[in-house]
Amino acid sequence: MSKIDLLLLCKNIGIMKCSSKNKSQLQELIRLNKEILNTNSEENTILHSDKTEKHKYTFIELCAGCGGLSAGLIKAGFTPLLLNDNNIDCCKTLKQNHPNVNIICSSMDKIDYTEYINNVDLLTGGVPCQSFSHAGLRKGLEDPRGDLMMKFIEILFLIKPKIFMIENVKGLLTHNDGITMKKIIDTLNDIKLYNITYKCLDSSNYDVPQKRERVFIIGVLKTINGNFEFPKESSTKKLLKDVLYNVPESMCSKYNDYKISLFKMIPQGGCWINLPEDIQKEYLGNSYYSGGGKRGILYRLSMEKTSLTLLCTPSQKQTERCHPLEERPLTIREYARIQTFDDNYEFVGSLNSQYKQIGNAVPVELSKYMGLSIIKLL
């Protein structure tokens, strides 16, 4: 690492007035700063673990994907009893990061839940949501993937956890003019055990450098005193410049030479409209005359802003996410940073599989915020 890189790192972690230091001195300052942070972190962990050991907050996650939701809940103080998904790569990722947890790779309705009935604090799941997505066909409950919502509810009624949390895309709220959401809530109310509330949260308000809107449906047993309160928004916003530095090396998709030449003409936060008009027409073809914003085409992210929602692939013509400073897509580890995974969280599978796993995940920090709010009722 060069002296310039070390100076930049010092600035980012709050070490000031160090421009006169040599390279060795800078490295020592950074080392000491890390020791202080680790000490504080250990003290916080000890205090937190005492509470966790006392209360033993437990959870089961179905349709866990690569584990963004569960990683956040664990950070909040929960212990996983069971993690489930039917995607082989997702299950391998879960096993890689949670080697001592019961991980079942199958359809959720093929699992024996007998030992968990009336014996778990939280049942949660990011039930597959493509059928409710703004970007999909929005078939909702008529889609086989929408039927998984009904299967999840059947399992919920069987286990009867103290609290449940369902995560889904924003499109669930407006699907079929709200009728789908009403049907889900009415079904959840069938056994009259839970006080139910829901809200759409934007992850950029919860220490995530990304605009990503997700719906959370929360149900709390009526025998529990108190009402669930959604977490308060953070007082500050994280930007890409806060996370896209010193990122570990990893695999990355590539642009062809033509697309690279186009992005060389586009500034941070810009898109196809920054190109000369003749090139705009050439690249967009007939869609140039179709009207509409189309601002996702050839979009370059900005270090001074939050990221747009990360998708399952880093490079699609209509939804481009070019690196702010370089003419390339985001790497796997950059994807993970923006989704607030720790750098030591490992993903298993092909390049495309890893992008898809991370792109489908719930941001870890948003999940942690939700977990801390749920714990207040346990």
C-alpha positions, 0 to 999 in steps of 0.5 A: 500500500502506497503512502497516499493510500495510507493517508487516505485510510487514515483520513477515512478512520479519523486519524488527522494531521498525519501528512508529515508521517513516514510510511512506517509511522502511518502503518503503526497509527493504523494498527493502534487505531484498529486495536482500540476499535477491537477492544471497544468491540470486545467490550460491547460483545461481552456486554451483549453476549451476557444478555444473549446468554440470559435470554437466548433469543432464537430464530428460524429462517426459511428461504434464507438465501445467502444469509443477509437477513440471518447475518443481521439478526445474529449481529442483533443478538439472535441465535439461529436454530435452523436456516433453510433454502432450496438453492444449493449454492445458497446452502453452501454459502450458509454452511460456509459461514455458519458451520455449526448451524442446522442448515437444511437444503430443501423445500420449506414444506418438506421439513419436520418442525416438531421440535420447534413448535411453541419453542422459538422466539422468531420465525422469519423468511424472505419468501421468494418475491419475483412474482410481486416485483416491479421488475417482474410479471407481478403474477402474485399469489397466482404464480407458483412462487407466490404460493410459497407465501401460503406455505410459509403461513401454514408453517407459521401456524404450526410452529407458533413463534412468539414473533414472526417477520416476513420480508418482501419487495415493495411491489407486494403493497400495490400488487393487484391494487392492494388485494394481494396484501389484504389477502395475506394479512387476512390469512395471517389473522385467521388464527387471531393469535398475532397483532400484525403490522407492516411497513416499507423501509428504505435501507439507505435510512439504516446505515446501508449505502444503497436505496433498497426498499423492502416490506416487512410484515411483523406479527407479535403474539397477543400475549406479549405486552407492548406493541412492535415499533419499527426502528428509527432511521439513522441520523446520517446517510452512508455513501459509496465513498464510505464503503468503496475503499480498500475492498478485498480483491475478488471476481468481477464481470467485464464490459466489452470494449465498446461499453468501456468507451461509452463509460469513459464519456460518462461522469459519476452519477451520469448515464446515457444522456451525457453521451453525444446525441449521435451515440445516444441514438446508436446505442438506444436504437428505437427506444431513444424515441420511445419517451420515458426517463430510461436513466438506468441505461449506462448509469455510472454510480457516484461516490457522493451518493448511495447506490441504486438497488443492486440487482441479480446481475451487475450489467444489464442494458436497462439497469446498469451499475458501473463503478464510480471511478473505473469503467467496469461493473462492481466486483463481488466484494464491492457488491457485498460491501454495499449490501453491508456484509462483513469482508469475511463473509464468503459466497460459494458458487459461480460468478453469476451465482454469487452476484445473484445471491448478494443481489437478492439478499436483505442488507445486513445492517437493515436486518440488524436494525429490525432484530434490535427492535424485535428483541425489545419485545422478548 
